[in-house]
């Protein structure tokens, strides 16, 4: 599993432009709830952008409940009114890029709850997936290599083990931005000993999940995030 790093501009402006054009199209054509939009190909030609960009914009609008894609049928306006649609899209277009501190705070809040759920709900398959991620992380650390992606894959495996699809989706949303900020601030420029400390912390979290001890899992995750939390507040904006 490989995580891609997206830059802040990565098509954010062009993506917002396509979203605005979809909104304008819905308004211009006076589309009602459950009305069908043109195909991705037709929209890409109309907006003079790639189909993949149109698909990404549609997926984002689906996430916010504005559109609904049905396999083999097409994309439809969701069952909400135009005022709500325009209001939600305006909010989407106003969304700013999260700063590093906000991302770290959000991640910690989510993961302290997530690890408790994972310790309670994990399956044997989850244990295998988390252990695989842990081993990959430890191997990179032992080689003295950058292990940021392996670190986050470990945490995503825990999120999946929580059995809560919304939490899992939230982690997937903030992960690319965290990766970008980690590289920007060189968070993983750690000493060798500190790298091995991280492996020990990961292992303790894993062991608590295996033991199905939610309180211990939360405590170990909290200890694991202590250095990161302190670091993020040492970063000068």
C-alpha positions as CSV (number, residue, x, y, z in Angstrom):
1,X,0.0,0.0,0.0
2,X,1.4,3.4,-1.0
3,X,0.1,6.7,0.0
4,X,0.4,9.6,-2.5
5,X,1.4,13.1,-1.3
6,X,-0.8,15.8,-2.7
7,X,0.5,19.4,-2.9
8,X,-1.7,22.2,-1.5
9,X,-2.4,23.6,-4.9
10,X,-2.7,20.1,-6.4
11,X,-5.7,20.9,-8.5
12,X,-7.5,22.5,-5.5
13,X,-8.2,25.6,-7.5
14,X,-9.2,23.7,-10.7
15,X,-11.3,21.3,-8.6
16,X,-13.2,24.2,-7.0
17,X,-13.7,25.7,-10.5
18,X,-15.3,22.4,-11.7
19,X,-17.4,22.2,-8.6
20,X,-18.6,25.8,-9.2
21,X,-19.4,24.9,-12.8
22,X,-21.4,21.9,-11.8
23,X,-23.4,24.1,-9.4
24,X,-23.9,26.7,-12.1
25,X,-25.1,23.9,-14.5
26,X,-27.6,22.6,-12.0
27,X,-29.0,26.1,-11.5
28,X,-28.9,27.0,-15.2
29,X,-30.7,23.8,-16.2
30,X,-33.0,24.1,-13.2
31,X,-32.3,20.5,-12.2
32,X,-34.5,19.1,-9.5
33,X,-33.7,16.4,-6.9
34,X,-33.1,13.0,-8.6
35,X,-32.6,14.6,-12.0
36,X,-29.6,13.2,-14.0
37,X,-26.4,15.0,-14.8
38,X,-24.6,14.6,-18.1
39,X,-22.0,11.9,-18.3
40,X,-18.4,12.5,-17.1
41,X,-17.3,12.6,-20.7
42,X,-19.9,15.3,-21.7
43,X,-19.1,17.4,-18.6
44,X,-15.3,17.2,-19.3
45,X,-15.9,18.4,-22.8
46,X,-18.3,21.1,-21.7
47,X,-15.9,22.4,-19.0
48,X,-12.8,21.7,-21.1
49,X,-11.1,19.6,-18.3
50,X,-10.1,16.0,-18.0
51,X,-12.6,13.3,-17.1
52,X,-10.5,12.4,-14.0
53,X,-10.9,16.0,-12.7
54,X,-14.7,15.8,-13.3
55,X,-14.8,12.5,-11.5
56,X,-12.9,13.9,-8.6
57,X,-15.3,16.8,-8.3
58,X,-18.3,14.5,-8.5
59,X,-16.8,12.3,-5.8
60,X,-16.3,15.3,-3.5
61,X,-19.9,16.4,-4.1
62,X,-21.1,12.9,-3.4
63,X,-19.2,12.9,-0.1
64,X,-21.1,16.0,0.9
65,X,-24.4,14.5,-0.1
66,X,-25.1,16.8,-3.1
67,X,-24.8,14.2,-5.9
68,X,-25.4,10.5,-6.0
69,X,-23.8,8.1,-8.5
70,X,-25.5,4.9,-9.4
71,X,-23.5,2.2,-11.2
72,X,-24.6,1.7,-14.8
73,X,-27.1,4.5,-14.5
74,X,-25.2,7.8,-14.0
75,X,-25.0,10.7,-11.6
76,X,-28.0,12.3,-10.1
77,X,-28.9,15.4,-8.0
78,X,-29.5,14.3,-4.4
79,X,-32.9,14.6,-2.8
80,X,-32.2,18.1,-1.3
81,X,-33.4,21.5,-2.3
82,X,-31.5,24.1,-4.4
83,X,-31.0,26.5,-1.6
84,X,-29.3,23.8,0.4
85,X,-27.2,22.7,-2.6
86,X,-26.0,26.2,-3.2
87,X,-25.3,26.8,0.4
88,X,-23.3,23.6,0.9
89,X,-21.3,24.1,-2.3
90,X,-20.5,27.7,-1.3
91,X,-19.2,26.3,2.0
92,X,-17.1,23.7,0.2
93,X,-15.6,26.4,-2.0
94,X,-14.7,28.5,1.1
95,X,-13.0,25.7,2.9
96,X,-9.4,26.7,3.5
97,X,-6.3,24.4,3.8
98,X,-6.0,23.1,7.3
99,X,-2.9,24.3,9.2
100,X,-0.5,21.8,10.7
101,X,-1.6,22.4,14.3
102,X,-5.3,21.9,13.4
103,X,-4.4,18.6,11.6
104,X,-2.4,17.3,14.5
105,X,-5.1,18.2,17.0
106,X,-7.8,16.6,14.8
107,X,-5.8,13.5,14.3
108,X,-5.1,13.1,18.0
109,X,-8.8,13.6,18.9
110,X,-9.9,11.0,16.3
111,X,-7.2,8.4,17.1
112,X,-7.7,8.4,20.9
113,X,-11.3,7.4,20.3
114,X,-10.3,5.1,17.4
115,X,-7.8,3.0,19.3
116,X,-10.4,2.4,22.0
117,X,-12.8,1.1,19.4
118,X,-10.2,-1.0,17.7
119,X,-9.2,-2.6,21.0
120,X,-12.8,-3.6,21.5
121,X,-13.9,-4.5,18.0
122,X,-10.7,-5.8,16.2
123,X,-10.9,-9.0,14.3
124,X,-8.1,-11.5,13.6
125,X,-7.7,-10.0,10.1
126,X,-7.4,-6.6,11.7
127,X,-4.6,-7.9,13.9
128,X,-2.8,-9.3,10.9
129,X,-3.1,-6.0,9.0
130,X,-1.9,-3.9,11.9
131,X,1.0,-6.2,12.5
132,X,2.0,-6.1,8.9
133,X,2.0,-2.3,9.0
134,X,4.0,-2.3,12.2
135,X,6.6,-4.6,10.8
136,X,6.9,-2.5,7.7
137,X,7.4,0.6,9.8
138,X,10.0,-1.1,12.1
139,X,11.9,-2.3,9.0
140,X,12.2,1.2,7.6
141,X,13.3,2.6,11.0
142,X,16.0,-0.1,11.4
143,X,17.4,0.8,8.0
144,X,17.4,4.5,8.9
145,X,14.9,5.3,6.1
146,X,12.0,7.7,6.1
147,X,9.1,5.8,7.6
148,X,6.4,8.5,7.5
149,X,4.1,6.6,5.1
150,X,4.5,3.4,7.0
151,X,3.7,5.2,10.2
152,X,0.4,6.5,8.8
153,X,-0.5,3.2,7.2
154,X,-0.2,1.7,10.7
155,X,-2.6,4.3,12.0
156,X,-5.0,3.8,9.1
157,X,-5.0,0.0,9.8
158,X,-6.1,0.8,13.4
159,X,-8.8,3.2,12.0
160,X,-10.1,0.3,9.9
161,X,-10.1,-2.0,12.9
162,X,-12.4,0.4,14.7
163,X,-15.2,-0.8,12.6
164,X,-16.4,2.8,12.1
165,X,-16.5,3.7,8.4
166,X,-16.9,7.4,9.1
167,X,-13.7,7.5,11.3
168,X,-11.9,5.5,8.6
169,X,-13.0,8.0,5.9
170,X,-11.9,11.0,8.1
171,X,-8.5,9.5,8.5
172,X,-8.3,9.0,4.7
173,X,-9.3,12.6,4.1
174,X,-6.7,14.2,6.5
175,X,-3.8,11.8,5.7
176,X,-2.6,13.4,2.5
177,X,-2.5,16.8,4.1
178,X,-0.7,15.4,7.1
179,X,1.9,13.8,4.8
180,X,2.4,17.1,3.0
181,X,2.9,18.9,6.3
182,X,5.2,16.2,7.8
183,X,7.5,16.7,4.8
184,X,7.3,20.5,5.0
185,X,8.2,20.7,8.6
186,X,10.6,17.7,8.5
187,X,8.8,16.1,11.4
188,X,10.6,12.8,10.9
189,X,14.1,14.2,11.1
190,X,14.6,12.3,14.3
191,X,17.6,10.7,15.9
192,X,18.1,6.9,15.5
193,X,17.2,6.3,19.1
194,X,14.1,8.4,18.8
195,X,13.1,6.3,15.8
196,X,13.4,3.1,17.8
197,X,11.4,4.7,20.6
198,X,8.6,5.2,18.1
199,X,8.7,1.6,17.2
200,X,8.4,0.7,20.8
201,X,5.4,3.0,21.2
202,X,3.7,1.5,18.1
203,X,4.4,-2.0,19.5
204,X,2.8,-1.1,22.9
205,X,-0.3,0.3,21.1
206,X,-0.5,-2.9,19.1
207,X,-0.1,-5.1,22.1
208,X,-2.9,-3.3,23.9
209,X,-5.2,-3.8,20.9
210,X,-4.4,-7.5,20.8
211,X,-5.1,-7.7,24.5
212,X,-8.5,-6.0,23.9
213,X,-7.7,-3.4,26.6
214,X,-9.3,-0.1,25.4
215,X,-8.1,2.0,28.4
216,X,-4.5,0.8,28.0
217,X,-4.7,1.3,24.2
218,X,-5.8,4.9,24.7
219,X,-3.1,5.6,27.2
220,X,-0.4,4.2,25.0
221,X,-1.7,6.1,22.0
222,X,-1.7,9.3,24.1
223,X,1.9,8.7,25.1
224,X,2.8,8.0,21.4
225,X,1.4,11.4,20.4
226,X,3.0,13.4,23.2
227,X,6.2,14.3,21.2
228,X,4.2,15.1,18.1
229,X,1.8,17.3,19.9
230,X,4.7,19.2,21.6
231,X,6.5,19.5,18.3
232,X,3.5,21.0,16.4
233,X,3.3,23.8,18.9
234,X,7.0,24.6,18.5
235,X,6.5,25.2,14.8
236,X,6.4,28.9,13.9
237,X,3.6,29.9,11.6
